Structures are given as C-alpha cells and as structure tokens.
Amino acid sequence: MGRLFWKIFIWFCLALALITTAVGWGVKLYVELAEDEYRQEVPATQATALTVAIEQNGIDHARELLNKLASESRRPLFILDDQGRDILHRHLPPRLELMAIKGMEKSDRFIIREAIAPSGQRLRVVVPRFGGWKPHHPKMPRAPVWLSISIALFIGLLVCFWLARYLSRPVAGLSRASRALADGDLDSRVGSLGGRKDEIADLARDFDAMAERIQHLLQSQKQLLSDISHELRSPLARLQVAIALARRHSDGGDSLALDRIERDVERMETLISELLTLFRLDSTDAVPLDQVIDLAAFLEGLAEDNRLEAGAKGCRINLNIQGELRLKGNAELLRRAFENTIRNAIHYTTSDTVIDIEARQEEAAALTVTVCDRGPGVEETALATLFDPFVRTDSARERRTGGYGLGLAIARRAIEIHRGTIAAMNRTDGKGLCILIRLPTTGTAGGGSSRD
C-alpha cells in the first residue's frame, strides 16, 4: 500500500473522527436536555394524576392507576398509607423506607403529595424527581458515551479502509505498469481495473492505448533498421568482390583509392554486424543461460586476446581476480559484453597506461567486474546515456576512430539478459572511466590471484 493509500486513509479517518465526536457530543447534549425536561415535568404530572385519582375515586381506582403508571414508567411510583406501607405491597427502597419511618414531608429526591380518600383515609403519593429504577427489575446499565463513539469509529475505520483502497488501488496498478514500461517491458498493460467506469478507468485505457502505440512504433523502427541492415549486406558483399577484381586489373596507380574504399566497406560491414547483433538481443529474452562459466579463466582469455591491441597503444592490461568465481550464463553473450567493455577502455585510455580489470565476490548471490581506463573520462551528465545506441561522448567524436556507439549498448543488453546491471562512473581522481558490471553467481571459493 503506497503513500496515496495512507494519505486518503488518514484524512478520511480524521474527518470521520471529528464528525463522529461532534455528532456524539450533540446527541449526548440533546438527551441530557430531554431528560432534564422529562425530570421536571413528568414526575409532577404523575404525582398530580395519582392525587386526583385518590381524592375523587378512592383507593381502588388509585391502585389501578398506580399499577398502570408503574408498568409504563421507568421511574418507581408509590402510594403510602398512614403506616408508611405501599398500597401495592411492594418493598420500598432503603432511602424511601427511611423517609417513611421518619415521616418526612419534604425531600430533594422525591415529590411528596398528601391526598385524602373519600373514605377519609390519609395517603401520601411519592414520585422520584430523577429517573429511575424498579425494585424487582433493575435497570440495564447504559453504555458509556466513549464506548458508543469507539464502536462508531471502528465501523468508520473499516469503511475508510475500503474506500481508500478502492481509490488508491488502480493508481498503484497504473504506477506499476508505467514503471514496467519505462524499464523496457513493452507488453505492460493496466487492464480493465475490475470493470470500473470512472475517470481512473478512462486514464487506464488511455495509458494502455499509449503503450500499444509506443510498442508498435518501436517494433516498427527496429524492424525497419533490421531490414535495412540485411539489405545492405548484399551490396556490401558485391562491393568487396568488385574491389578484389579491381585490384587484379589495376596497374597500382589506383591502390590508394581502392584501400580507402575497402576501409569504408569494412566499417559499414562492422556497423551492420553490430546493428544486427543488437537487434537480435533486443528481440528476445529466451537465451539459454545454463553454461557454468569459470570467470577467472574466462576473463584471462579475453585479456590475452586484447593485449595485442593494447600493446599497439603501449598499454598494459592488469587482471585481478578475487576468489574462484563461477556463474551460470551464456558464454557468447558474456564474451561480447566483456570484450566490448575492454575494447572501449583500450580505445579511450591514454598511451603508456594500465587498464585495470577486477573481479570479486560482492555478496552471497552476486559478483562484480570492474573495468577502469586512464582516459579523459565522461561528463557526469552523459554517464546515464553512455549505454544507449549511437550515443558517443564529445571526446569520442573528436577522435577519428570514435566508433559507432553500439559496443556498450550491446554490452548492456547482454548483461540485462543475465539479470545483471552495468553502470559507468568516473574515477575518483578524475583520470579515467570505470565500467561496473554486477552479475548473479552460483558461488565462490576463497583465495585470490593477480595477473599482469
């Protein structure tokens, strides 16, 4: 549950708490006012009714009225004879019994009226001023206000939880789909959102339409470049044959021109080959990654293959393997990734310097390979785009052999297929660039080695 859910949930809960407290307090005040009014008017009315019944109709009628009022009223009503006993023969509460014994005529808790029956018998009508009790049927305890408010808040919290989830859940789905699309998953879609028909559902449909359009455009672009690359290979092959035939029939005067043409044809062939490699890697993730690779031997072989090119610039390759590292993967893809990275370092390093290649176990399930050169480095703003196709830094463009900007793009795609990451950073001393590759591993053993 993301931040939006908790924002909605908390604000709904605060609003509900305020409303519940205000309503509860208002109801409490209303009930208290109603009870005050009831306490003031009803007891006096009941006492008057009983007094009139005694004086006009006698004790028997008063007894019937007392039975009726006692059954309908929450407060206990009594008519006491001159001996202080209830005419219905009920047990008197302690306070009233004490008052009857003492013969009290006034009380703050009771309304006391004297009545004389037609027979001349003196009676006292006793009605409690405050709401009451029943002698043989005690009143059930009323729930306190805090308990009522707590129950209301609990029910409200459940409603707020459901409402906040209902509002935030599709937004979370949109967020996940947009992140997946940004990470390269062109098949990412939001879907129907459970049949919703509101503005959020409209936004989800618009997002899916946008993702569908982007996927179509990118696939069309890749297919176009792939078709062009395939179509260019045939004329390039014919050009190479034509150059070979021209050399046979040439008297030597055109050798410089033919050499230039041949170099250009070779560069175009290299470019097309790299393009096709990149398209093949982008078109599928279904690459077998079941080969167990000894990384030390693997990197040592690559370093040996590239030492000749490094020696042409007067550079050395220093290989440092920390441990016996093994991982599962595709040897051909890893060869392309590491070789492109090493050749990029050789290309941009300064003459008579050392290229450092270090491999070590980073944690229980991952290893890192770092390739550092001693070149001019890259501007910090350009580091994020260094692995995009056809991207070259300014320093690379200034060189006549700046490359095509596809080597590191191929390396990144090969590492991503292995569920790893690749990143670039400038050396701390500002003299060179480091490429950091992280890959999942099957295990490691102790020890270490250094080869130069």
HELIX and SHEET records of a PDB file:
HELIX    1   1 ARG A    3  GLU A   72  1                                  70    
HELIX    2   2 PRO A   94  LYS A  102  1                                   9    
HELIX    3   3 VAL A  145  ALA A  182  1                                  38    
HELIX    4   4 GLU A  199  HIS A  249  1                                  51    
HELIX    5   5 SER A  255  SER A  283  1                                  29    
HELIX    6   6 LEU A  295  ALA A  312  1                                  18    
HELIX    7   7 ALA A  331  TYR A  348  1                                  18    
HELIX    8   8 GLU A  380  THR A  385  5                                   6    
HELIX    9   9 ASP A  394  ARG A  397  1                                   4    
HELIX   10  10 GLY A  407  ILE A  417  1                                  11    
SHEET    1   A 3 PHE A  78  LEU A  80  0                                        
SHEET    2   A 3 ARG A 122  PRO A 128 -1                                        
SHEET    3   A 3 PHE A 110  ILE A 116 -1                                        
SHEET    1   B 3 GLN A 291  ASP A 294  0                                        
SHEET    2   B 3 GLU A 324  GLY A 329 -1                                        
SHEET    3   B 3 GLY A 443  ALA A 445 -1                                        
SHEET    1   C 6 THR A 421  ASN A 426  0                                        
SHEET    2   C 6 LEU A 433  PRO A 440 -1                                        
SHEET    3   C 6 ALA A 366  CYS A 372 -1                                        
SHEET    4   C 6 VAL A 354  GLU A 363 -1                                        
SHEET    5   C 6 ARG A 316  GLN A 322  1                                        
SHEET    6   C 6 SER A 449  ARG A 451 -1                                        
END                                                                             
